[in-house]
Amino acid sequence: MQESGSAMGFGSSLIDGPAEAAESTALRICDLPQGERPREKLAQHGPAALDNAELMALFIATGIKGRSAIEIGRDLIRKYGSMGALGGLPVSELAKEHGLGIAKASKLAAAFELGTRVAREQLRCVPLDTPERIHELFAPQMRHLAQEQVVVAVLDSRLRHIGTTVVSMGTVNEANAHPREILRPVITRGAHGFVLIHNHPSGDPSPSRADEIVTRRLIEAATMMQVVFLDHVIIGRPSPGREPYFSFREAGVIG
């Protein structure tokens, strides 16, 4: 047993040596030339001059042994494939990523949400009168979600977006997407009308039977409450040969 222990100790020292050397040569942000550090680069050239990993590094702030904040950002983008996919992660999942934790994950989630809100504000002067515009507004934050999210976008008399409420998380069915819950934010805000939007995590926006049932019941409820049900749009992901969304108005279900 002692010989075995000696062999393992000897082998371990050989393996750890190069790894430690590699970690010691990893550049920290403070080791970068002044003009290549994200904060200084942003101050001199503006945020557009930074790539996604550099922007993320400003929120991650500090790296870990062997990985700078920029490298952590690049690792995350490489793992998930896009900023949209990262932005769709719950904070609890993001916090599990190597080099983050709850504090850094919360900062990143806040940054993603701020970006989403800015995009919504910019579109408030544009009427949401086509499924293309509805998709443009909601797809970036919904198409990469790991579970279904159902949201109601309330509209003024010019069909401009004035607010969004998440009404359920999970599969769309009568239990968690009841017309009563969907219409509540429309009525309480005194809105002229609304759009119902939800995503399909599979990426295929084709409506299910439950989607059709909820839509038809909502048509009846909206007529009774005298509010305009403009559309129900299902968000999917781009794929050759199909639209990345499905519109019940385009399909002729909503008149």
Buried (B, 14 or more C-beta within 10 A) or exposed (E): EEEEEEEEEEEEEEEEEEEEEEEEEBEEBEEBEEEEBBEBBBEEEEEEEBEBBBBBBBBBEEBBEBBBBBBBBBBBBEEBEEBBBBBBBEBEEBBEBEBBBEEBBBBBBEBBEEBBEEBBEEBBEBBBBBBBBBBBBBBBBBBBBEEBBBBBBBBBEEBBBBBBBEBBEEBBBEEBBBBEBBBBBBEEBEBBBBBBBBBBBEBBBEBEEBBBBBBBBBBEBBEEEEBBBBBBBBBBBEEEEBBBBBBBBBBEBBE
